[in-house]
Amino acid sequence: MNAWKRAFGSQLDLSFSTAHASNGLMGFPSQIVDDPVLQLAMPEPDDFPLAEERRLFYVALTRARRQTRIYSPQDKPSRFVIELAKDGHTEIKIDRATMKLCPKCETGTLSQKTGRYGPFEACSTHPGCDYTKRLLSFNSNETTSAHTVRLKKSIFDGATCPTCIQGTMVERSG
């Protein structure tokens, strides 16, 4: 943020705050005390989990003039960001890539990882969810499920992989 302030000088008036911290900065409604008589006419509070936080988040999203940006750790996004992604009406981007929900548990997000067999996607809620999907190592944008390759001739240890043409074959037992 300091780099932006140096680059744009007086043209930029920018600050970062959480939805909770920014709630009531204008003095409404957090500084207004309700009359106790009003409590008689008010409905009972919602028993929905995190109802007040959900309302606050909705207000924060809908008050933006041009756009809303939500910053959240990729491996553990806010439950509200997950809800927005589930409805299908909101495009969620992470570092210029679209966020993908785990197709197995539908609560975690998929993140790219690299293992000893190459790149793969895994659910962020691991070990709660064991979903993984192998990625083709020669094109990280293209994905495939694990598959079997039938070879016409035998392959020796150290030969070039016939599937990706980049790796080498290693003999394994079991």
C-alpha positions as semicolon CSV with decimal commas, in nm:
position;residue;x (nm);y (nm);z (nm)
1;M;0,000;0,000;0,000
2;N;0,290;0,236;0,071
3;A;0,418;0,180;-0,284
4;W;0,077;0,283;-0,422
5;K;0,076;0,597;-0,206
6;R;0,425;0,691;-0,331
7;A;0,326;0,624;-0,694
8;F;-0,008;0,804;-0,691
9;G;0,054;1,069;-0,424
10;S;-0,245;1,285;-0,343
11;Q;-0,465;1,114;-0,605
12;L;-0,508;0,809;-0,383
13;D;-0,710;0,792;-0,063
14;L;-0,704;0,424;0,022
15;S;-0,723;0,227;0,342
16;F;-0,776;-0,139;0,421
17;S;-1,007;-0,261;0,694
18;T;-1,216;-0,563;0,774
19;A;-1,594;-0,552;0,732
20;H;-1,626;-0,549;1,110
21;A;-1,374;-0,268;1,156
22;S;-1,538;-0,052;0,892
23;N;-1,886;-0,110;1,036
24;G;-2,004;0,209;1,197
25;L;-1,723;0,437;1,077
26;M;-1,988;0,688;0,973
27;G;-2,150;0,674;1,317
28;F;-2,448;0,466;1,212
29;P;-2,581;0,237;1,353
30;S;-2,312;0,150;1,607
31;Q;-2,328;0,483;1,796
32;I;-2,706;0,502;1,824
33;V;-2,853;0,359;2,142
34;D;-3,194;0,194;2,102
35;D;-3,479;0,284;2,331
36;P;-3,555;-0,018;2,555
37;V;-3,923;0,007;2,454
38;L;-3,823;-0,077;2,094
39;Q;-3,697;-0,416;2,213
40;L;-4,057;-0,515;2,285
41;A;-4,149;-0,473;1,917
42;M;-3,833;-0,630;1,775
43;P;-3,836;-0,991;1,651
44;E;-3,625;-1,254;1,825
45;P;-3,265;-1,277;1,701
46;D;-3,196;-1,533;1,429
47;D;-3,066;-1,869;1,539
48;F;-2,896;-1,910;1,198
49;P;-2,518;-1,960;1,247
50;L;-2,331;-1,630;1,222
51;A;-2,649;-1,443;1,123
52;E;-2,523;-1,101;1,233
53;E;-2,185;-1,148;1,062
54;R;-2,364;-1,263;0,745
55;R;-2,582;-0,948;0,745
56;L;-2,278;-0,729;0,803
57;F;-2,090;-0,899;0,519
58;Y;-2,389;-0,854;0,284
59;V;-2,406;-0,483;0,370
60;A;-2,032;-0,446;0,311
61;L;-2,063;-0,613;-0,032
62;T;-2,367;-0,419;-0,149
63;R;-2,249;-0,070;-0,047
64;A;-1,957;-0,056;-0,288
65;R;-1,995;0,198;-0,568
66;R;-1,796;0,024;-0,840
67;Q;-1,661;-0,311;-0,727
68;T;-1,587;-0,517;-0,422
69;R;-1,260;-0,693;-0,353
70;I;-1,226;-0,951;-0,083
71;Y;-0,881;-1,060;0,028
72;S;-0,864;-1,399;0,190
73;P;-0,597;-1,668;0,227
74;Q;-0,621;-1,904;-0,071
75;D;-0,582;-2,217;0,139
76;K;-0,846;-2,110;0,392
77;P;-1,098;-1,865;0,244
78;S;-1,378;-1,714;0,448
79;R;-1,693;-1,925;0,476
80;F;-1,879;-1,630;0,322
81;V;-1,652;-1,637;0,014
82;I;-1,729;-2,010;-0,019
83;E;-2,103;-1,931;-0,005
84;L;-2,064;-1,668;-0,278
85;A;-1,877;-1,916;-0,499
86;K;-2,140;-2,187;-0,444
87;D;-2,430;-1,976;-0,571
88;G;-2,269;-1,957;-0,916
89;H;-2,363;-1,591;-0,971
90;T;-2,034;-1,449;-0,850
91;E;-1,697;-1,496;-1,012
92;I;-1,426;-1,540;-0,753
93;K;-1,069;-1,493;-0,873
94;I;-0,757;-1,585;-0,684
95;D;-0,433;-1,436;-0,816
96;R;-0,594;-1,400;-1,159
97;A;-0,724;-1,761;-1,153
98;T;-1,082;-1,858;-1,082
99;M;-1,146;-2,021;-0,745
100;K;-1,264;-2,381;-0,774
101;L;-1,470;-2,545;-0,503
102;C;-1,392;-2,903;-0,407
103;P;-1,639;-3,126;-0,595
104;K;-1,631;-3,385;-0,316
105;C;-1,696;-3,188;0,006
106;E;-1,816;-2,855;-0,147
107;T;-1,669;-2,661;0,146
108;G;-1,300;-2,653;0,059
109;T;-1,125;-2,499;-0,238
110;L;-0,881;-2,661;-0,477
111;S;-0,522;-2,548;-0,475
112;Q;-0,232;-2,662;-0,691
113;K;0,041;-2,861;-0,525
114;T;0,341;-3,056;-0,647
115;G;0,415;-3,406;-0,527
116;R;0,662;-3,674;-0,621
117;Y;0,441;-3,776;-0,916
118;G;0,402;-3,421;-1,044
119;P;0,145;-3,144;-1,008
120;F;-0,201;-3,206;-0,867
121;E;-0,497;-3,025;-0,715
122;A;-0,600;-3,098;-0,357
123;C;-0,881;-2,987;-0,127
124;S;-0,792;-2,718;0,126
125;T;-0,978;-2,902;0,404
126;H;-0,735;-3,197;0,401
127;P;-0,727;-3,422;0,607
128;G;-1,104;-3,371;0,644
129;C;-1,144;-3,426;0,269
130;D;-0,908;-3,647;0,069
131;Y;-0,999;-3,520;-0,281
132;T;-0,707;-3,491;-0,525
133;K;-0,690;-3,458;-0,902
134;R;-0,377;-3,519;-1,105
135;L;-0,271;-3,241;-1,342
136;L;-0,087;-3,306;-1,664
137;S;0,269;-3,193;-1,601
138;F;0,325;-3,058;-1,952
139;N;0,027;-2,817;-1,937
140;S;-0,080;-2,695;-1,594
141;N;-0,404;-2,547;-1,734
142;E;-0,523;-2,884;-1,862
143;T;-0,640;-3,143;-1,612
144;T;-0,719;-3,510;-1,630
145;S;-0,816;-3,790;-1,400
146;A;-0,563;-4,061;-1,326
147;H;-0,563;-4,305;-1,614
148;T;-0,392;-4,621;-1,732
149;V;-0,164;-4,622;-2,035
150;R;-0,122;-4,950;-2,223
151;L;0,216;-4,976;-2,390
152;K;0,294;-5,172;-2,707
153;K;0,649;-5,251;-2,594
154;S;0,824;-5,274;-2,260
155;I;0,980;-4,961;-2,115
156;F;1,312;-4,968;-1,931
157;D;1,407;-4,772;-1,620
158;G;1,517;-4,418;-1,720
159;A;1,330;-4,413;-2,054
160;T;1,127;-4,105;-2,150
161;C;0,767;-4,116;-2,030
162;P;0,536;-4,199;-2,325
163;T;0,250;-3,997;-2,174
164;C;0,403;-3,656;-2,101
165;I;0,727;-3,687;-2,305
166;Q;0,909;-3,491;-2,032
167;G;0,957;-3,722;-1,734
168;T;1,152;-4,043;-1,706
169;M;1,024;-4,388;-1,618
170;V;1,105;-4,535;-1,277
171;E;1,043;-4,902;-1,199
172;R;0,823;-4,949;-0,894
173;S;0,707;-5,262;-0,721
174;G;0,362;-5,320;-0,575
